């Protein structure tokens, strides 16, 4: 399996474990109010890499560039693409958005990333 760049991996894992991000489902980032946001684990990756939320405040729509496969300059390619095209993305989405016992916390997802990516 392809590996993440070490610097990015360490920053992403630290962000997932920091408690700074509320875990959400089915969107990279959802904004419920000025300071009320939730993130998918991939939304946290985007935030770590880009330094901004994956959310277009002008249109009010979630930014789907990661899922749509646009390769952001320097963004790890194994995290781009639709879930149908990327086994890594598919696995992470299923962990984050799963149902019942298949849903994993950010801490558990960070453990998976640390051990496997």
C-alpha positions in Angstrom: 0.0 0.0 0.0 1.2 3.5 -0.8 2.4 5.5 2.2 1.7 9.1 3.2 4.5 11.7 3.3 5.8 11.5 6.9 5.4 15.2 7.7 1.8 15.3 6.5 1.0 12.0 8.3 2.3 13.3 11.6 0.4 16.6 11.4 -2.9 14.8 10.4 -2.6 12.3 13.2 -1.9 15.1 15.7 -4.9 17.0 14.4 -7.2 14.0 14.7 -6.1 13.3 18.2 -6.1 17.0 19.3 -9.7 17.2 20.3 -9.9 20.5 18.3 -12.2 19.0 15.6 -15.7 17.7 16.2 -16.3 14.6 14.2 -19.1 14.7 11.6 -20.4 12.4 9.0 -21.1 12.5 5.2 -19.3 15.7 4.4 -15.8 17.0 4.5 -17.0 19.9 6.7 -20.4 21.1 7.9 -20.9 24.5 9.3 -23.9 24.9 11.6 -23.1 28.4 12.9 -20.2 30.9 13.2 -18.1 28.6 15.4 -20.1 25.3 15.2 -18.4 22.9 12.7 -18.0 19.2 12.2 -15.4 17.4 10.0 -14.9 14.0 8.3 -11.4 12.7 8.9 -10.7 13.7 5.3 -11.9 17.2 6.0 -9.4 17.3 8.8 -6.7 16.2 6.3 -7.7 19.1 4.0 -7.7 21.6 6.9 -4.2 20.4 7.9 -2.9 20.7 4.4 -4.7 23.8 3.2 -4.9 25.7 6.5 -8.5 26.5 5.8 -11.8 24.7 6.0 -13.0 22.7 3.0 -16.1 24.8 2.9 -17.1 27.5 0.4 -18.7 30.2 2.5 -19.8 32.2 -0.5 -21.9 29.4 -2.0 -22.7 27.5 1.3 -21.6 24.2 -0.3 -19.1 21.7 0.9 -15.9 21.7 -1.1 -15.7 18.3 -2.7 -12.3 18.7 -4.4 -10.8 15.8 -2.5 -13.6 13.4 -3.4 -13.8 14.6 -7.0 -10.2 13.7 -7.6 -8.7 17.2 -8.2 -5.1 16.9 -7.2 -4.2 19.8 -5.0 -0.6 20.8 -5.5 1.4 18.8 -2.9 -1.7 17.1 -1.4 -1.0 13.3 -1.0 -2.4 11.6 -4.1 -3.5 8.6 -2.2 -6.2 10.8 -0.5 -7.6 12.2 -3.7 -10.3 10.6 -5.9 -13.8 9.3 -5.4 -14.4 6.5 -3.0 -15.0 4.2 -6.0 -11.5 4.9 -7.3 -9.4 5.0 -4.1 -9.2 2.1 -1.7 -7.6 4.3 0.9 -10.3 7.0 0.7 -13.0 4.3 0.7 -11.6 2.7 3.8 -11.3 6.1 5.6 -14.8 7.2 4.6 -16.3 3.8 5.8 -14.5 4.2 9.2 -15.7 7.8 9.6 -19.2 7.4 8.2 -19.9 3.8 9.0 -23.0 2.5 10.7 -23.1 1.3 14.3 -20.0 -0.7 15.3 -18.2 0.1 12.0 -17.9 3.8 12.9 -14.5 4.7 14.3 -13.6 7.7 16.4 -10.9 10.2 15.2 -8.5 8.5 17.7 -9.2 5.1 16.2 -8.8 6.5 12.6 -5.5 8.1 13.7 -4.3 4.7 15.0 -5.2 3.1 11.6 -3.4 5.9 9.7 -0.3 5.5 11.9 -0.2 1.8 11.4 -1.1 1.5 7.8 -0.4 4.7 5.8 
